[in-house]
């Protein structure tokens, strides 16, 4: 997944709106580097609502567990052992989630703890990636 | 359409409200097909994802013009969540089965997909209400009972950022209870103490309220011996087995009022959906109360849930004979069992 260093204002506005609506927040409370769980108080069902609103806003399909699946593919079958991420798994996630500070990918990180790393930027980047993918498919 | 008298239901009248449910598992999906003899679902060669798989489940209500149709989208949670737009499309079809109703309620994940009911509401001409007000009403009443029995003035709210958690926290704070919430963003109003998470929130608390839509966030060993947990989360808020003296209670059970009517399929629905034969989960009665009250807007939709709407819902529900009750599984839990020895 590519990391978009230049913020697309129109895309960001829609992402911000989706998060604010899903989490019952004001738009200015939603920042790119806000952590979904720790900063914004998102719970598991909020993730579903966020995904739904982003899919509707951008006419895209966000696969469930997409980031994890991509990381598993990247790690080549050695993503986790007994629920704990391997070095390959951590490395794959670091590549897929460049918006997360490297020091947060700690040894012993559990699969269940991965959502705690998610930022709003994680979803912004995902949306941009899926939109670019859709454009390529339309062009091809 | 559900215009024929259901089996075993005397004095049938067309439904005034409907309640949309989904399959809880593949087995449950097959059983859902039985009342309307959907052999494909019963035999498991249909997976419930086709539009024409939506089906009638049963009728429940108070009689006297307050009857409702429970209608089903026989999709499992995985199928429902994998394509929320498809789920909403199916829910629209399911509601149409009930005929002209004046209120629509949503059960379980039907109350979550599509923006917690907002997407469905945008496609219907009747109010859609997602069960939040009824759940908050029942939970509040049950928590107040526990606090009174135990003489406690301090409570921990887990899942405090949910609409139900926010409403319950605010109401208890207004009661003068010291409320500890598990996220700082839930401490916006009232005398509410913000904690960094569930573990900190429950420290020293003998009454714990599980408000999150999904649980599994509080390790059992974090619950103090002798504490009471009043929970609406599915699965439970507490993970593992707490100390033997901890009492874990269902927070949104409502006793069946006199005159509750359900017929055979309604009785089976109660049993298979986890209510048990002698109580209902609060979310089922929210569209009933909405239809009976003649109110033209939902009690709860999306994240919108106000204390005023919870209070109004409660007044209307009690006037119709509904009463929250503490429960463990299928059975009522007598509040006097909460009294501490000595």
Interface residues (C-beta under 8 A of the other chain):
Chain A: X21 X22 X23 X24 X25 X40 X41 X42 X43 X44 X45 X46 X48 X49 X51 X52 X53 X55 X56 X64
Chain B: X81 X82 X84 X85 X112 X113 X114 X115 X116 X119 X159 X161 X162 X163 X166 X183 X184 X185 X186 X212 X213 X214 X302 X303
